[in-house]
């Protein structure tokens, strides 16, 4: 079973709640769509502090 990080779970819930996809989150957070997908799937190294900050700022400021 995959061990999801807290950030990955927050991101998955955020996308579901706001009906967004990885492309839209990538654009809003200024990360690559591949990196957003990796963070969500926990398939690579955990998000850096900078990536975490970009994603959390995007989620906090989103007014879709």
Rosetta silent file (secondary structure, phi, psi, omega in degrees, C-alpha in Angstrom):
SEQUENCE: XXXXXXXXXXXXXXXXXXXXXXXXXXXXXXXXXXXXXXXXXXXXXXXXXXXXXXXXXXXXXXXX
SCORE:     score description
SCORE:     0.000 S_00000001
   1 L     0.000  140.596 -179.087    0.000    0.000    0.000 S_00000001
   2 L   -73.994  137.932  178.139    1.257    3.479   -0.847 S_00000001
   3 L   -96.714   96.601 -177.717    2.203    5.686    2.066 S_00000001
   4 L   -76.537  142.351  176.393    0.719    9.070    1.166 S_00000001
   5 L   -81.109  164.941  177.432    2.164   12.196    2.724 S_00000001
   6 H   -59.217  -42.819  179.385   -0.002   14.760    4.478 S_00000001
   7 H   -62.578  -42.215  179.591    0.559   17.173    1.587 S_00000001
   8 H   -60.326  -44.531  179.739   -0.460   14.540   -0.970 S_00000001
   9 H   -66.004  -40.267  176.798   -3.714   13.875    0.876 S_00000001
  10 H   -60.767  -43.429 -178.207   -4.422   17.622    1.218 S_00000001
  11 H   -65.940  -43.147  178.133   -3.802   18.083   -2.494 S_00000001
  12 H   -61.541  -46.642  178.919   -6.040   15.164   -3.475 S_00000001
  13 H   -63.125  -41.254  179.828   -8.857   16.472   -1.253 S_00000001
  14 H   -61.467  -45.856  179.978   -8.385   20.021   -2.586 S_00000001
  15 H   -62.473  -41.624  178.606   -8.620   18.854   -6.201 S_00000001
  16 H   -64.176  -46.907 -177.219  -11.778   16.857   -5.460 S_00000001
  17 H   -60.917  -39.336 -175.210  -13.407   19.720   -3.551 S_00000001
  18 H  -103.587    6.918  179.224  -12.709   22.280   -6.285 S_00000001
  19 L    52.085   50.831  178.725  -13.013   19.895   -9.251 S_00000001
  20 L  -109.202  159.632  174.132   -9.472   20.645  -10.424 S_00000001
  21 L  -115.799  176.079 -177.446   -6.967   18.446  -12.199 S_00000001
  22 H   -60.333  -35.514  179.510   -3.188   18.235  -11.951 S_00000001
  23 H   -61.256  -44.186 -178.659   -2.746   20.588  -14.922 S_00000001
  24 H   -67.592  -39.470  177.820   -4.747   23.344  -13.225 S_00000001
  25 H   -66.857  -40.855  178.820   -2.907   22.906   -9.929 S_00000001
  26 H   -60.779  -46.042  179.894    0.440   22.941  -11.731 S_00000001
  27 H   -61.116  -45.958 -177.949   -0.419   26.168  -13.519 S_00000001
  28 H   -69.829  -31.080 -177.160   -1.611   27.845  -10.328 S_00000001
  29 H   -96.278   -8.386 -178.976    1.309   26.686   -8.200 S_00000001
  30 L    67.456   27.686  172.055    3.986   27.185  -10.873 S_00000001
  31 L  -106.270  163.757  176.270    5.141   23.569  -10.598 S_00000001
  32 L   -75.528  151.890  178.795    5.291   21.100  -13.456 S_00000001
  33 H   -62.673  -33.919  178.055    2.319   18.807  -13.883 S_00000001
  34 H   -63.417  -39.486 -179.292    4.701   15.864  -13.589 S_00000001
  35 H   -70.657  -39.811  176.279    5.910   17.108  -10.204 S_00000001
  36 H   -59.802  -45.373  179.314    2.359   17.659   -8.936 S_00000001
  37 H   -62.083  -44.039  178.828    1.511   14.110   -9.999 S_00000001
  38 H   -60.469  -43.186 -179.746    4.652   12.741   -8.306 S_00000001
  39 H   -63.462  -42.386  179.536    3.843   14.549   -5.064 S_00000001
  40 H   -66.792  -38.065 -175.646    0.279   13.211   -5.098 S_00000001
  41 H   -88.144   -7.188 -178.139    1.322    9.648   -5.877 S_00000001
  42 L    55.286   32.201 -176.412    4.262    9.679   -3.461 S_00000001
  43 L   -87.901   -7.600  178.881    6.256    7.927   -6.197 S_00000001
  44 L  -137.262 -167.777  179.896    9.398    9.999   -5.748 S_00000001
  45 L   -55.595  149.634  179.637   11.146   12.049   -3.109 S_00000001
  46 L   -60.420  161.333  178.790    8.874   14.099   -0.900 S_00000001
  47 L   -61.483  142.234  174.979    8.085   17.674   -1.823 S_00000001
  48 L   -73.399  169.122  176.702   10.743   20.217   -0.986 S_00000001
  49 H   -60.510  -39.322  179.607    9.963   23.085    1.371 S_00000001
  50 H   -64.348  -45.010  179.171    9.710   25.380   -1.655 S_00000001
  51 H   -63.978  -41.852  178.050    7.284   23.047   -3.455 S_00000001
  52 H   -60.382  -44.498  178.814    5.214   22.646   -0.309 S_00000001
  53 H   -61.789  -44.593  179.313    5.038   26.423    0.072 S_00000001
  54 H   -61.291  -44.997 -179.239    3.997   26.942   -3.549 S_00000001
  55 H   -67.245  -43.913 -178.863    1.235   24.332   -3.305 S_00000001
  56 H   -67.046  -38.605  176.737   -0.078   25.536    0.053 S_00000001
  57 H   -63.181  -41.951  177.982   -0.093   29.184   -1.085 S_00000001
  58 H   -61.735  -47.679 -178.108   -2.027   28.189   -4.184 S_00000001
  59 H   -63.187  -38.154 -179.339   -4.569   26.185   -2.172 S_00000001
  60 H   -71.761  -30.477 -175.702   -5.029   29.017    0.349 S_00000001
  61 H   -96.691   -4.308 -175.805   -5.462   31.695   -2.312 S_00000001
  62 L   -69.435  130.509  178.563   -7.666   29.718   -4.726 S_00000001
  63 L  -131.288   52.658 -175.515  -11.091   31.296   -5.261 S_00000001
  64 L   -70.683    0.000    0.000  -12.484   29.143   -8.052 S_00000001
